[in-house]
Amino acid sequence: EVQLVESGGGLVQPVVSLRLSCAASGFTFSSYAMSWYRQAPGKELELVAAITSTGKVTNYADSVKGRFTISRDNAKNTLYLQMNSLKPEDTAVYYCYTTRRNAWGQGTQVTVSS
């Protein structure tokens, strides 16, 4: 069974950093590209960042480029999202996703507020 479990969210003040993690199991993690999505209240699901299976190629939404970094540790079957210079508009539930059986994690809430 494919499982993705996110962690690391929380309530933080603007400018503070957070690192999200996504622990993967039930499939060959190193063979699949992975992505982070987010959904803010009342808004559509948004692709935040994506990374190839080897980690050599990454892509970002314009809204997070230069502030967020997606990475992975294939030895630990874990995907990461380093979020710096957080803004209130980054408030959302963040999900990791794999094309393996179109699996989603349960999401982790990130709230940026002073």
C-alpha positions in Angstrom: 0.0 0.0 0.0 1.4 3.4 -1.0 1.5 5.7 2.0 2.7 9.3 2.2 2.8 11.0 5.7 3.6 14.7 5.9 4.9 16.4 9.0 6.5 19.7 10.1 3.6 22.1 9.7 2.6 24.6 12.3 1.8 28.2 13.2 4.6 30.6 12.6 5.2 34.3 12.2 6.1 35.9 8.9 9.7 35.6 7.8 10.2 32.5 9.9 11.3 29.2 8.2 9.8 25.8 8.3 10.8 22.4 6.8 8.1 20.0 5.8 8.8 16.3 5.5 6.9 13.5 3.6 7.7 10.0 4.6 7.0 7.5 1.8 6.4 3.8 2.0 4.8 1.0 -0.1 6.6 1.8 -3.3 10.0 2.3 -4.8 10.4 5.9 -3.8 13.6 6.5 -5.8 11.8 5.6 -9.0 9.2 8.4 -8.9 9.1 12.1 -9.3 7.4 13.8 -6.3 5.6 17.0 -5.8 4.3 19.3 -3.1 0.9 20.9 -3.5 -1.0 23.3 -1.2 -4.6 24.4 -0.8 -5.5 27.7 0.9 -9.0 28.2 2.3 -11.4 29.0 -0.5 -8.8 28.5 -3.2 -7.9 25.8 -5.7 -5.2 23.2 -5.2 -1.8 24.7 -6.3 1.4 22.9 -7.4 4.1 24.4 -5.2 7.2 22.4 -6.3 8.2 19.2 -8.1 11.4 17.1 -8.2 12.5 14.3 -10.5 13.3 10.8 -9.2 17.0 11.5 -8.9 16.6 15.0 -7.5 18.5 16.6 -10.2 15.7 18.7 -11.7 13.3 20.8 -9.7 10.5 23.2 -10.6 8.7 25.8 -8.6 5.6 27.9 -8.7 6.4 31.6 -9.3 4.9 32.5 -6.0 7.5 30.5 -4.0 10.6 30.6 -6.3 13.6 31.8 -4.5 12.0 31.1 -1.1 11.2 27.4 -1.1 13.5 24.5 -1.8 12.3 20.9 -2.6 14.7 18.1 -2.0 14.6 14.3 -1.4 16.7 11.7 0.4 16.1 8.5 -1.5 18.0 6.5 1.1 15.4 7.6 3.7 12.4 7.5 1.4 11.7 11.1 2.4 10.7 14.2 0.5 11.3 17.7 2.0 10.2 21.2 1.4 12.3 23.9 3.0 10.2 27.1 3.3 12.0 30.4 4.0 10.8 33.9 4.3 7.3 32.7 4.9 4.4 35.1 4.1 0.8 35.1 5.3 -0.3 34.1 1.8 1.7 30.8 2.2 -1.0 29.7 4.7 -2.4 26.5 3.4 -2.6 22.8 3.9 0.4 21.2 2.2 0.3 17.8 0.6 2.9 15.6 -1.0 2.0 13.6 -4.1 3.3 10.8 -6.2 2.1 9.5 -9.5 2.4 6.0 -8.1 -1.3 5.1 -7.8 -1.9 8.9 -7.7 -1.3 8.8 -4.0 -1.7 11.8 -1.7 -0.7 12.4 1.9 -3.1 13.5 4.6 -1.7 17.0 4.5 0.0 19.3 7.1 -1.3 22.7 8.0 1.0 25.7 7.7 -0.3 29.0 9.1 1.7 32.2 8.8 0.4 34.9 11.0 1.7 37.6 13.3 
